[in-house]
Amino acid sequence: MFLKNLIVGCIFLMLAGNATSSDALQSGVMEGHLKILSRKPVDIGDENAAMVTTATYADYPLLVLSGDGQKEITRITADTNGNYRAVLPPGDYVLVAQRRARRHVSAKPQRFTVVSNQTVRVDMEIDTDHWRAGSTQPSRQD
């Protein structure tokens, strides 16, 4: 009887272990780089000139949405170098910049597909001056 229970227990553990490891193998990775663009002229001698910093990246969180763009899957914040990474189940997704009140930003949604055990590269550019891009007036350059 003991031997029979031992064999059944071993078979159960083997099956449970295979199910867990196969679930982990199904994930894929999305990684990329966040580039923050600004058309404002920068005066090198101006100590108040805007610079991209770690805090700047934190100001522009990214959202991974379901393929139809209706459901938020996860939020991503770029690291100190502007890089980001997310482990996702296989499927179709959309990467977007989170909308912020009182901020003039524009970013084109990036569609991508995650495949098991593969890495897909999805870079994102955020234009912080998009309201000026459509203007017929040139930006002020003193």
N, C-alpha and C positions, 0 to 999 in steps of 0.2 A: 504494500500500500504506500509506504513511504517513497519508494522508488517511482511509482506511478505519479504521485504528487510532485515529486522533484522534476520529473520530465515535463509535466504539464506546466509547472512554474517556469522552467527554462524556456519552453516554447513561447509562453506568454511574454516573457521579458524580451526575447529576440524580436517578436512581432512589434511590441511597443517601441523598442529601440529603433527599428527600421522606420516606423511611422514618424517618429520624432526627427530622425536624421533626414528623411526624405522631405519633411516640411521645411527644414532649414535650407536644404539644397534648392528649393523652389524659388527662393528670393533672388532678386537681381539688385543692381546698384545703379543709381543715377548720381552723377557728379558733374560739377561745372564750376564756372568762375563768374562772379558778379562784377560787372564793369559799370561804374557810375560816371555818366557823361554830363558835362556842363559846357555850354557855349560861351559862358561869361569869360571875358578876358581876365587873365590873372597877372597882376603886377608882382613880379618876383620880389621887389623891394618892400611890398606891403606885408607887414607882419600879421595883418588881419585877413589875409587871403585864405580862401577856403581850400582845405586840403582833405583828401580822403583819409580817414582814420578808422580804427577799429569801431569807434562809436558811430561813425558814419555808416558803416556796413550794418550795424545793429538797427539803424534808423530805417532800413529798407528790407524788412523780412519778406521772404518768398513763400508762396503757398503752392503745394502740390494738390491739384484738384483731380477728381475722377475724369475720365476721358470725355464725358459730356459737359464738364465744367460746373456741375451742380453740387458736388459734395467735396468738402475739404478733407483731404487724406492726412496731411501733415504740414507743419510750418518749419521753415528752415531759416537759419541766420548764418550768413557767411562768416568765416573765421577772419583772423587778422590780416590775411592776404587776399581776402575776397573769394576764397574757395568754399564750396559746400558739397555735402554728400548725404544721401539718404538711401537706406535699404528698403526696398518695396517689393510687394508680391508682383508676379508677372501681370502685365496689363497695359492699357492705354491711359495716359495721364496728360495733364496740362500744367505747366509751370507758369505762375503769374506773380507779379509784384503786388504785395498787399496794398490796397487803396488806403491813402492817408488823408485825413482832413487837413485843409490849409496847406497842402503841399502840391506843387505843380510838378507831377512826374508822369512820365509816359514809358511804358514798356510793352513790347509785343509779346503776347502769350506764346509760349513755346510748347508745341505738342511733341510727345515722345512716347516710346513703347519700351517697357522693361521686359527682358527675356530672362528666364531662369539662368543663374550662374554666369551672367554677363553684366558688363558695365556699359552704360550708355552715357555719352557726354552731352550735356545740355547747358550751354552758356547763356547768360542773361545780361542784357544791357538796359540800364535805366537812364533815361534822359530827364534830368532835373529841370530843364528849361523848355519843355515841349510847347508851352504856351507861346514862347517867342519864335519857335521854329516855323509856325504858320504865318507869322506876321510879315507884312510887306515892308515894315520899317527895320532897318539894320540895327543890330545891337549897338549900344553906346560904347564907343571906344575913346576915352579921354587921352 
